[in-house]
Amino acid sequence: MDYYKALGVDKNASEQEIKKAYRKLAHEHHPDTGKGGGNDKKFKEVTEAYEVLGDKQKRQQYDQFGSAGPGFGGGQGFGGFDFGGGFKNVNVDFGAGGFGDIFESFFGGGGGRRSKAGPQQGSDIEMVIQLNFEEAVFGVTKEVEISRYEKCEHCNGKGAEPGTELKTCSDCSGTGQQVRIQRTPLGQIQTSGICSSCEGRGKIPEKKCKKCGGESRVLKTSVIKVKIPAGIHDQAVIKLREKGEAGIQGGTYGDLFVHISIIPSKEFERIKDDIYTTGHIHLVQAVLGDEITVTTIHGDVKLKIPSGTESGKTFKIKDYGVQKINSTTKGDHYIKVIVDIPTKLSKKEKSLYEELAKESNLSIKPQSKGMFG
């Protein structure tokens, strides 16, 4: 048998294409799910083909030698075991993925695995909070409005009308699980899943709660306070335990994950916990030196500019950066000094610069059409 032809794919088909083809054909020909009772022979053929082509090593061997070695093909079963004579009732656990996915789609029970029953934790919630630059630097408390499932206060999360009791589910006898036996080419396979009547709780209310309809939770809109610590970084995530949705059947709340988005500042550039700015000084200040005022996130600071400072020089102002998160220490402030060359001069300024040129023994040849011409 040509395995590729059996699944209707070419030899260059990807793993996903092979799996998709098998799902479709297996469902079409399976005796319990196919139209008109399925086709037992076809089902065995496509299953045999998928056993080989769905495994990288066996597929490579098949492509090279035309077979997948002993224990495969010719009616042999999964993993080389013959599920033919002698195995009338088989409890199979195929594990995660592979054939477990196929049998779960057929029988809804995951190939014999017991689904989780009883109270289950609620779903997590994710949201984004946008902060301006100052809020991120110094911290802030935000009030956010979210819609989520909360525990029903009327029945205290029991699902039963107050004053009534919970009784044992008659469909599962209180186990929370329903067992089914399915006929397959491998024999009879027993599967189990959550009881549809009690949803795995094992008990059902004598009278359902009039507020939640027995669901044990209701949809509400709530306002939650989120404390943003000082120094938080862009794209950070804050986890608030049990601020997500209420669980089903009295289960605990899920968590709330807050993703932080920070609007950049027009004045300050932040890199980790340090702040970077640019300051401009006059040519004379750079030559003679001076004291300038630098604006930081913590206020104005005096900075001494030494004489002979070149344009582009960077000065560090220690401990004037962002407070490090969950710490009392801070980053630093770095200011890059740009020396501005004057573009317009008064007559007196021009005269002084000419005197300076003579003092410096510079032979200046003024241009007829220069910036000061």
Backbone hydrogen bonds in HBPLUS format (Angstrom, degrees):
<---DONOR---> <-ACCEPTOR-->    atom                        ^
c    i                          cat <-CA-CA->   ^        H-A-AA   ^      H-
h    n   atom  resd res      DA  || num        DHA   H-A  angle D-A-AA Bond
n    s   type  num  typ     dist DA aas  dist angle  dist       angle   num
A0006-ALA N   A0002-ASP O   2.87 MM   4  6.12 149.2  1.97 149.6 159.6     1
A0007-LEU N   A0003-TYR O   3.16 MM   4  6.43 144.6  2.29 143.7 150.8     2
A0008-GLY N   A0004-TYR O   2.88 MM   4  5.99 115.6  2.31 133.5 151.1     3
A0009-VAL N   A0004-TYR O   3.01 MM   5  5.35 161.7  2.05 150.5 151.6     4
A0013-ALA N   A0010-ASP O   3.12 MM   3  5.51 160.5  2.16 118.4 119.6     5
A0018-ILE N   A0014-SER O   2.99 MM   4  6.29 155.6  2.05 151.7 158.2     6
A0019-LYS N   A0015-GLU O   2.95 MM   4  6.16 162.4  1.98 149.7 154.6     7
A0020-LYS N   A0016-GLN O   2.92 MM   4  6.04 156.7  1.97 144.9 151.7     8
A0021-ALA N   A0017-GLU O   2.96 MM   4  6.10 156.8  2.02 142.5 148.8     9
A0022-TYR N   A0018-ILE O   2.98 MM   4  6.20 159.2  2.02 149.1 154.6    10
A0023-ARG N   A0019-LYS O   2.95 MM   4  6.18 163.8  1.98 150.2 154.5    11
A0024-LYS N   A0020-LYS O   3.14 MM   4  6.34 165.4  2.16 148.4 151.8    12
A0025-LEU N   A0021-ALA O   3.02 MM   4  6.23 170.8  2.03 154.6 156.8    13
A0026-ALA N   A0022-TYR O   2.75 MM   4  5.70 165.8  1.77 157.2 161.9    14
A0027-HIS N   A0023-ARG O   3.03 MM   4  6.05 159.4  2.08 143.0 148.8    15
A0028-GLU N   A0024-LYS O   3.02 MM   4  6.15 145.3  2.15 138.2 148.4    16
A0029-HIS N   A0025-LEU O   2.91 MM   4  6.09 152.1  1.99 151.7 157.3    17
A0030-HIS N   A0026-ALA O   2.89 MM   4  5.62 128.9  2.15 142.6 152.5    18
A0039-ASN N   A0029-HIS O   2.77 MM  10  4.72 158.8  1.81 120.1 125.6    19
A0033-THR N   A0030-HIS O   3.20 MM   3  5.35 138.3  2.38 102.8 114.1    20
A0034-GLY N   A0030-HIS O   2.72 MM   4  5.09 160.1  1.76 152.8 154.3    21
A0038-GLY N   A0035-LYS O   3.21 MM   3  5.43 158.2  2.26 107.0 113.6    22
A0043-PHE N   A0039-ASN O   2.92 MM   4  6.12 160.2  1.96 157.6 164.1    23
A0044-LYS N   A0040-ASP O   3.09 MM   4  6.31 155.2  2.15 145.3 150.8    24
A0045-GLU N   A0041-LYS O   3.06 MM   4  6.34 150.1  2.15 144.9 153.5    25
A0046-VAL N   A0042-LYS O   2.95 MM   4  6.24 168.8  1.96 161.3 161.9    26
A0047-THR N   A0043-PHE O   3.02 MM   4  6.07 151.1  2.11 141.9 150.6    27
A0048-GLU N   A0044-LYS O   2.94 MM   4  6.04 156.7  1.99 142.1 148.4    28
A0049-ALA N   A0045-GLU O   2.93 MM   4  6.18 157.7  1.98 148.3 154.7    29
A0050-TYR N   A0046-VAL O   2.93 MM   4  6.08 153.3  2.00 141.5 148.4    30
A0051-GLU N   A0047-THR O   2.94 MM   4  6.15 145.1  2.06 144.9 154.5    31
A0053-LEU N   A0049-ALA O   2.94 MM   4  6.14 168.9  1.95 163.9 161.2    32
A0054-GLY N   A0050-TYR O   2.83 MM   4  5.08 142.9  1.97 129.5 137.4    33
A0055-ASP N   A0052-VAL O   3.15 MM   3  5.56 164.7  2.18 113.1 117.3    34
A0059-ARG N   A0055-ASP O   2.79 MM   4  5.85 156.0  1.85 157.3 165.1    35
A0060-GLN N   A0056-LYS O   2.95 MM   4  6.12 157.5  2.00 147.9 153.5    36
A0061-GLN N   A0057-GLN O   3.09 MM   4  6.33 155.1  2.15 143.9 150.5    37
A0062-TYR N   A0058-LYS O   2.85 MM   4  6.02 151.7  1.93 143.6 152.0    38
A0063-ASP N   A0059-ARG O   2.83 MM   4  6.07 160.9  1.87 152.3 156.8    39
A0064-GLN N   A0060-GLN O   3.11 MM   4  6.23 143.3  2.25 137.2 146.6    40
A0065-PHE N   A0061-GLN O   2.79 MM   4  5.85 166.3  1.81 152.8 156.9    41
A0066-GLY N   A0062-TYR O   2.68 MM   4  4.53 138.6  1.84 126.2 134.0    42
A0076-GLN N   A0073-GLY O   3.23 MM   3  5.64 169.2  2.25 114.9 118.1    43
A0077-GLY N   A0081-PHE O   2.97 MM   4  4.91 116.8  2.38 109.8 126.9    44
A0080-GLY N   A0077-GLY O   3.32 MM   3  5.40 156.1  2.38 123.4 118.2    45
A0081-PHE N   A0078-PHE O   3.38 MM   3  5.80 172.4  2.38 113.9 116.1    46
A0188-GLN N   A0088-LYS O   3.00 MM 100  5.94 159.6  2.05 135.6 142.0    47
A0090-VAL N   A0188-GLN O   2.75 MM  98  5.96 169.9  1.76 168.9 172.3    48
A0100-GLY N   A0097-GLY O   3.07 MM   3  5.48 131.1  2.32 145.4 140.4    49
A0101-ASP N   A0098-GLY O   3.18 MM   3  5.79 136.5  2.38 111.8 120.2    50
A0103-PHE N   A0099-PHE O   2.96 MM   4  6.24 170.3  1.97 162.2 162.4    51
A0104-GLU N   A0100-GLY O   2.96 MM   4  6.00 145.8  2.08 141.1 150.8    52
A0105-SER N   A0101-ASP O   3.16 MM   4  6.39 147.9  2.27 140.4 147.6    53
A0105-SER N   A0102-ILE O   3.12 MM   3  5.29 121.9  2.48  97.4 111.1    54
A0106-PHE N   A0102-ILE O   3.15 MM   4  6.52 138.5  2.33 140.0 151.8    55
A0107-PHE N   A0103-PHE O   2.79 MM   4  5.89 176.8  1.79 157.8 158.5    56
A0108-GLY N   A0104-GLU O   2.70 MM   4  4.62 139.8  1.86 122.5 132.5    57
A0118-GLY N   A0200-GLY O   2.89 MM  82  4.88 121.5  2.24  91.7 108.0    58
A0120-GLN N   A0248-ILE O   3.20 MM 128  5.58 163.2  2.23 148.5 152.8    59
A0122-GLY N   A0252-THR O   2.80 MM 130  6.19 159.7  1.84 158.6 165.2    60
A0245-GLU N   A0123-SER O   3.03 MM 122  5.36 167.1  2.05 169.7 168.9    61
A0125-ILE N   A0255-ASP O   2.89 MM 130  6.40 154.4  1.95 155.7 164.0    62
A0257-PHE N   A0125-ILE O   2.74 MM 132  6.12 168.3  1.75 166.2 170.2    63
A0127-MET N   A0257-PHE O   3.00 MM 130  6.44 152.3  2.07 164.4 168.1    64
A0259-HIS N   A0127-MET O   2.76 MM 132  6.08 173.2  1.76 161.8 163.4    65
A0129-ILE N   A0259-HIS O   2.90 MM 130  6.22 159.9  1.94 162.3 167.0    66
A0261-SER N   A0129-ILE O   3.01 MM 132  6.15 158.9  2.05 155.9 154.2    67
A0131-LEU N   A0261-SER O   2.79 MM 130  6.18 157.7  1.84 157.0 164.3    68
A0263-ILE N   A0131-LEU O   2.82 MM 132  6.17 165.1  1.84 168.2 173.2    69
A0136-ALA N   A0132-ASN O   3.20 MM   4  6.49 155.0  2.27 155.1 161.8    70
A0137-VAL N   A0133-PHE O   3.07 MM   4  6.33 150.2  2.17 146.2 154.9    71
A0138-PHE N   A0134-GLU O   2.95 MM   4  6.06 172.0  1.96 158.6 159.5    72
A0139-GLY N   A0135-GLU O   2.83 MM   4  5.16 131.0  2.07 131.6 141.1    73
A0231-GLY N   A0136-ALA O   2.95 MM  95  5.83 135.3  2.15 142.6 155.9    74
A0231-GLY N   A0137-VAL O   3.12 MM  94  4.64 124.7  2.44  97.8 113.1    75
A0140-VAL N   A0228-ILE O   3.05 MM  88  5.14 145.6  2.17 131.2 141.7    76
A0228-ILE N   A0140-VAL O   2.67 MM  88  5.14 162.5  1.70 164.7 168.6    77
A0142-LYS N   A0226-VAL O   2.83 MM  84  5.13 163.1  1.86 151.6 148.9    78
A0226-VAL N   A0142-LYS O   2.67 MM  84  5.13 167.5  1.69 159.2 163.8    79
A0144-VAL N   A0224-ILE O   2.87 MM  80  5.37 170.0  1.88 155.4 155.5    80
A0224-ILE N   A0144-VAL O   2.79 MM  80  5.37 160.7  1.82 159.5 162.4    81
A0146-ILE N   A0222-SER O   2.85 MM  76  5.49 159.7  1.90 158.9 165.3    82
A0222-SER N   A0146-ILE O   2.78 MM  76  5.49 161.2  1.81 167.3 166.2    83
A0148-ARG N   A0220-LYS O   2.87 MM  72  5.62 158.1  1.92 165.4 170.5    84
A0220-LYS N   A0148-ARG O   2.85 MM  72  5.62 174.8  1.85 157.1 157.3    85
A0246-ALA N   A0149-TYR O   2.69 MM  97  5.43 163.9  1.71 136.4 141.9    86
A0150-GLU N   A0218-VAL O   2.76 MM  68  5.49 165.6  1.79 161.4 160.2    87
A0218-VAL N   A0150-GLU O   2.83 MM  68  5.49 156.2  1.88 158.0 162.8    88
A0152-CYS N   A0216-SER O   3.13 MM  64  5.52 177.2  2.13 122.6 122.4    89
A0156-ASN N   A0152-CYS O   2.91 MM   4  5.54 111.0  2.39 130.9 148.4    90
A0157-GLY N   A0152-CYS O   3.03 MM   5  5.08 130.1  2.29 140.9 148.9    91
A0158-LYS N   A0155-CYS O   3.17 MM   3  5.54 159.3  2.21 110.5 116.6    92
A0209-CYS N   A0159-GLY O   2.96 MM  50  5.33 157.0  2.01 127.8 125.8    93
A0161-GLU N   A0207-LYS O   2.85 MM  46  5.73 169.6  1.86 155.9 158.2    94
A0164-THR N   A0161-GLU O   2.96 MM   3  5.73 148.9  2.06 150.9 153.9    95
A0206-GLU N   A0165-GLU O   2.96 MM  41  5.88 162.5  2.00 171.8 168.6    96
A0167-LYS N   A0204-ILE O   2.82 MM  37  5.45 164.0  1.84 159.6 154.2    97
A0204-ILE N   A0167-LYS O   2.77 MM  37  5.45 157.3  1.82 158.5 164.1    98
A0169-CYS N   A0202-GLY O   3.00 MM  33  5.48 173.0  2.00 131.2 131.0    99
A0173-SER N   A0169-CYS O   2.95 MM   4  5.50 118.9  2.34 134.2 148.4   100
A0175-THR N   A0172-CYS O   3.17 MM   3  5.55 169.2  2.18 114.3 117.4   101
A0195-CYS N   A0176-GLY O   2.99 MM  19  5.30 161.7  2.03 126.1 125.2   102
A0178-GLN N   A0193-GLY O   2.85 MM  15  5.55 160.6  1.89 157.9 164.4   103
A0193-GLY N   A0178-GLN O   3.06 MM  15  5.55 149.2  2.16 144.9 154.3   104
A0180-ARG N   A0191-THR O   2.81 MM  11  5.36 167.9  1.82 159.2 163.1   105
A0191-THR N   A0180-ARG O   2.81 MM  11  5.36 167.4  1.83 163.2 167.4   106
A0182-GLN N   A0189-ILE O   2.89 MM   7  5.29 171.9  1.90 149.2 149.5   107
A0189-ILE N   A0182-GLN O   2.85 MM   7  5.29 159.0  1.90 156.8 159.2   108
A0184-THR N   A0187-GLY O   2.85 MM   3  5.24 154.9  1.91 147.7 156.2   109
A0187-GLY N   A0184-THR O   2.95 MM   3  5.24 165.1  1.97 115.7 120.1   110
A0199-GLU N   A0195-CYS O   2.79 MM   4  5.17 123.7  2.10 137.8 150.9   111
A0201-ARG N   A0198-CYS O   3.21 MM   3  5.52 168.6  2.22 112.4 115.4   112
A0213-GLY N   A0209-CYS O   2.77 MM   4  5.08 131.7  2.00 138.6 148.0   113
A0215-GLU N   A0212-CYS O   3.17 MM   3  5.38 165.0  2.19 108.9 113.2   114
A0236-ALA N   A0233-HIS O   3.25 MM   3  5.61 148.6  2.35 131.2 128.5   115
A0235-GLN N   A0260-ILE O   2.80 MM  25  4.98 146.5  1.91 143.0 148.0   116
A0260-ILE N   A0236-ALA O   2.88 MM  24  5.34 164.9  1.90 166.1 167.2   117
A0238-ILE N   A0258-VAL O   2.83 MM  20  5.00 161.3  1.86 145.1 149.2   118
A0258-VAL N   A0238-ILE O   2.80 MM  20  5.00 171.2  1.81 153.7 155.4   119
A0240-LEU N   A0256-LEU O   2.77 MM  16  5.02 172.2  1.78 157.7 160.4   120
A0256-LEU N   A0240-LEU O   2.91 MM  16  5.02 169.3  1.92 146.2 149.6   121
A0244-GLY N   A0254-GLY O   2.87 MM  10  4.33 156.7  1.92 119.5 111.6   122
A0254-GLY N   A0245-GLU O   2.84 MM   9  5.30 151.6  1.92 141.2 149.5   123
A0251-GLY N   A0248-ILE O   3.11 MM   3  5.31 149.4  2.21 105.2 114.3   124
A0269-GLU N   A0276-TYR O   3.06 MM   7  5.04 155.6  2.12 146.7 152.3   125
A0276-TYR N   A0269-GLU O   2.77 MM   7  5.04 153.4  1.84 148.2 156.7   126
A0271-ILE N   A0274-ASP O   2.99 MM   3  5.39 161.9  2.03 149.1 155.1   127
A0274-ASP N   A0271-ILE O   3.02 MM   3  5.39 166.9  2.04 134.7 134.4   128
A0322-VAL N   A0273-ASP O   2.94 MM  49  4.87 153.0  2.01 138.0 144.0   129
A0275-ILE N   A0332-ASP O   2.94 MM  57  6.40 159.7  1.98 155.9 162.6   130
A0334-TYR N   A0275-ILE O   2.73 MM  59  6.10 168.1  1.75 165.0 168.6   131
A0277-THR N   A0334-TYR O   2.90 MM  57  6.39 154.5  1.97 159.9 167.6   132
A0336-LYS N   A0277-THR O   2.97 MM  59  6.39 162.5  2.00 146.7 149.2   133
A0279-GLY N   A0336-LYS O   2.87 MM  57  6.08 162.5  1.90 146.9 152.0   134
A0338-ILE N   A0279-GLY O   2.76 MM  59  6.09 161.3  1.80 162.1 168.7   135
A0281-ILE N   A0338-ILE O   2.96 MM  57  6.29 157.2  2.01 155.6 159.3   136
A0340-ASP N   A0281-ILE O   2.83 MM  59  6.01 174.3  1.83 176.0 177.9   137
A0285-GLN N   A0282-HIS O   3.05 MM   3  5.16 118.5  2.45  98.2 113.1   138
A0286-ALA N   A0282-HIS O   3.07 MM   4  6.45 152.4  2.15 150.7 158.5   139
A0287-VAL N   A0283-LEU O   2.98 MM   4  6.27 148.0  2.08 145.8 155.0   140
A0288-LEU N   A0284-VAL O   2.83 MM   4  5.93 174.2  1.84 157.0 158.6   141
A0289-GLY N   A0285-GLN O   2.68 MM   4  4.97 139.5  1.84 130.1 141.3   142
A0308-GLY N   A0286-ALA O   2.71 MM  22  5.57 126.5  2.00 142.0 159.1   143
A0309-THR N   A0286-ALA O   2.99 MM  23  4.95 132.4  2.23 143.6 142.2   144
A0290-ASP N   A0305-ILE O   2.84 MM  15  5.05 148.5  1.94 134.5 144.8   145
A0305-ILE N   A0290-ASP O   2.56 MM  15  5.05 171.0  1.57 163.8 165.0   146
A0292-ILE N   A0303-LEU O   2.84 MM  11  5.35 160.2  1.88 158.7 155.0   147
A0303-LEU N   A0292-ILE O   2.83 MM  11  5.35 162.2  1.86 158.9 163.4   148
A0294-VAL N   A0301-VAL O   2.72 MM   7  5.15 174.2  1.72 159.5 161.5   149
A0301-VAL N   A0294-VAL O   2.79 MM   7  5.15 154.1  1.86 145.5 154.5   150
A0296-THR N   A0299-GLY O   2.96 MM   3  5.11 154.6  2.02 124.9 132.7   151
A0299-GLY N   A0296-THR O   3.17 MM   3  5.11 165.7  2.19 107.5 108.4   152
A0313-LYS N   A0310-GLU O   3.33 MM   3  5.94 156.0  2.39 137.3 136.2   153
A0312-GLY N   A0337-VAL O   2.59 MM  25  5.31 161.6  1.62 165.2 170.1   154
A0337-VAL N   A0313-LYS O   2.82 MM  24  5.52 174.3  1.82 162.6 160.6   155
A0315-PHE N   A0335-ILE O   2.87 MM  20  5.37 162.9  1.90 151.4 153.0   156
A0335-ILE N   A0315-PHE O   2.92 MM  20  5.37 160.9  1.96 153.4 159.3   157
A0317-ILE N   A0333-HIS O   2.68 MM  16  4.99 167.4  1.69 160.2 163.8   158
A0333-HIS N   A0317-ILE O   2.97 MM  16  4.99 172.8  1.97 143.2 145.5   159
A0321-GLY N   A0331-GLY O   2.89 MM  10  4.20 144.8  2.01 120.4 109.2   160
A0331-GLY N   A0322-VAL O   2.93 MM   9  5.25 147.8  2.04 126.9 136.3   161
A0324-LYS N   A0329-THR O   2.87 MM   5  5.91 165.1  1.89 152.6 157.4   162
A0327-SER N   A0324-LYS O   3.00 MM   3  5.33 121.5  2.35 149.4 140.8   163
A0350-LYS N   A0346-SER O   2.90 MM   4  6.11 160.2  1.94 152.0 157.6   164
A0351-SER N   A0347-LYS O   2.94 MM   4  6.12 153.0  2.02 141.9 149.5   165
A0352-LEU N   A0348-LYS O   2.92 MM   4  6.20 153.7  1.98 147.4 154.5   166
A0353-TYR N   A0349-GLU O   2.95 MM   4  6.22 155.3  2.01 149.0 155.4   167
A0354-GLU N   A0350-LYS O   2.99 MM   4  6.23 147.7  2.10 143.7 152.5   168
A0355-GLU N   A0351-SER O   2.95 MM   4  6.26 149.8  2.05 145.5 153.7   169
A0356-LEU N   A0352-LEU O   2.87 MM   4  6.12 151.5  1.95 143.4 151.8   170
A0357-ALA N   A0353-TYR O   2.90 MM   4  6.15 144.6  2.03 138.9 148.3   171
A0358-LYS N   A0354-GLU O   3.07 MM   4  6.37 152.8  2.14 142.8 149.2   172
A0359-GLU N   A0355-GLU O   2.90 MM   4  6.16 156.9  1.95 148.3 155.1   173
A0360-SER N   A0356-LEU O   2.96 MM   4  6.15 137.1  2.15 138.7 149.9   174
A0362-LEU N   A0357-ALA O   2.85 MM   5  5.09 171.9  1.85 157.6 155.7   175
A0361-ASN N   A0358-LYS O   3.01 MM   3  4.97 160.6  2.05 105.3 109.1   176
A0373-GLY N   A0370-GLY O   3.13 MM   3  4.76 158.8  2.18  97.2 103.7   177
